[in-house]
Amino acid sequence: MPSGGAAFVPALPQVLAALETGGITDLPELAAIAARHTRRRTTASGARARVRTKAVLITPTGTGTGRAGAQAIASGSARLRPLIAEAARRGLRLAFTVRLAKTGYLHPSGSRTDSPGIRRDVTQRADHTEERSYGSAQTGGFDATDVARRVDAAAGDVTAAVHQWLVETGRIRPDAHITHLEIRTWGPR
């Protein structure tokens, strides 16, 4: 079974023929012709393959969430950039949760020097990593516009921008490696 754009290859001659011989230029009509000759990608077992969707989902009230795991972190969590940009455009607030090795943090979990302050905002993991949340609706979170500027200054690398902020504010060691990142948004109250 073809993968990616290859699934559309059988439809291309049909659409070209409709353009050339039939003079059809109406996009919905051409899309309908293509749809008859396009098959959904399948897995090796024959099941329908899952299709990745956009990471950006901000509701009309301004709430939204985006997550990046180890693989996305390696590419700078680029999928989170549109979420931050949209939050900035709408004038929203945001918070984030980072996960990294316990040894990467400069303050012990639950320390009032670090933003979470109380233990419930810290999640201990069996793999010796720890998740800590920064910003919340109760504390007011961060201005998405400021975060978007930081991301732009880091050439669109969301992970690098968050890492730099954590280092600048004395929360993590400069050599600490973020393994997971989550961004949450909400409207100002």
N, C-alpha and C positions, 0 to 999 in steps of 0.2 A: 504494500500500500504506500502511496506517495506520502512524503512528510513535508510539513511547512508549506511553502509556495508551490511545491510540485503538485499538490492537490488541485490547483487551478489550471494546470497545463492542458488537460483535456477540454476545458471550457474555452480556452483562448481561440482555437480555430473556429469554433461555433460563433463566438462573438464577432470575430473578424469577418466571417462570411455574412453575418447579419448587417454589419456596417457596409461592406463593399457591395454586395449584391442586392440586399434589401433596402439599403439606405437608411437603416434604423439608427437614430442618434439619441433616442429617448433613454436616459440612464435607467429608470426603473424597468423598462422593457429589456434592455441589454442585461441587466442584473438577473432578470427572470430566466433569460436564455442561459446565462452562465450557471445559474443555480441547478438547472437540470443536468448539467455535466460535471458537477463538482461533488466529490464524496468526502465525507467527514473522515479525518484521520483516525486510524485504529491502532491499538497496542499490539504487541506480538501475539497475545492470546486472542485477539479479535474483538476485544471490547472497545467501546468508543473512548478515544483518548481525551484526557482533560485538556482544556485550553486555558492558558494563563490569561488573567484579566488585568485591567489596570489596577494599580495599587491605590489610586485616589478615590476615596468615597467620603465626601463630606455631605452630611444631610443639610436640609434647608435651615435647621437650627444651629448649624455650625459644628456639630459633633462629628468627628472622624478619627480613624485609626489606621496606621500603616505599620507593618512589621518587616524587619529584615533579619534573616538568619545568616548563618556562617557563609553560605555561598554568595548571597547578595552583599554582605559586608566586604567581601574581597573586591567587589567592584564599586565600593564607595556608597553602597545603598542608594544607587541612582533612582530606584523606583520610589523612594520617599521624597525626592526633590519636588515632584509635582504637588504632593500633598502640602508641603511647606509653602510652596509658591502660591497655591490656592488659598491657604489659610492667611497668608500675608495680604493677598489681594482683597480678601474679605474683612481684614482687620480683626482676625481671631486671636485667641490666646492658645498656647500649646504647652505641653509637658512631654517629657520623654523618660523612658526606662532603658537603662543600659545593663548589659550583662558582661562581666569579665572575671578573670581569675581573682579570688579573694586577695591574693598577694599584690594585685595591681592597685588596690585602694590604699590611700594614705591614712585613712581614719578607720577605726574598728566599726563594725556594723552597729547601728543604733546610736552612734556618736552625734551629739548635738552640733558639732562643728561641721558635719556633713549635712547636706540639705534634708535627707529623709528624717533625721532626728529621732524618730521612734521606730522600733523594730518592725512594725507591721508593713513599712514601706521597703523592707529588705527581704528578699527571698533567697534562702540558702539552697544550693543545688548539690546533688550527690557528686558531681564531677569537679568539685572544689571551685565552682564559680559562684558568683553572687549577683543578683539583680537588685539594682537600686533605682528608685524613681526620683526624678527631679521636677519640681513644679506640680501644681495641682490646682483645681478650681478653688480650694480653700485658701491657698497661698497666693492665688492670682496668676500663677504660671508665668510664662514668658511671652513677650510680644512676638508674634509670628514674623513681623516685619524685620525685627532685629535678627532673628534666627535665619531668615532668608538671606539677609546681607552677609552673615557669617558663611553660609553655604556658598553664596556667589563668590566670596573672597577665597574660598577653598576650591575654586574651579568646579563647583557642583558636587563635590564629594561630601555628602551628609555625614558620613562616619568621621571623616577628618575634622569637620567643623565641630561636631559634638566632642570629639577627643580633645581638640585644642581648648575648648571651653572648660572641660573637666580638668585639664592640666593647668590652665591659667588661674582657675579658682582654687587650686590646691586640693583637689579631690582624688586624683589618680596619679600614678607614676607616669613619666613621659614615655616609658617603654611598654606600658600596659596595652593590651590588645583587646578591643571590643569584639565580642563574639556574637552578640545579638543587640538589636536596637528597635525600640518601638516609639512611635510618635503619636500623641493624642491631641486633638484640637477641640475647642469649644468656643462659643460666642461670649463676648464680654457681658457682665451682668450689670 
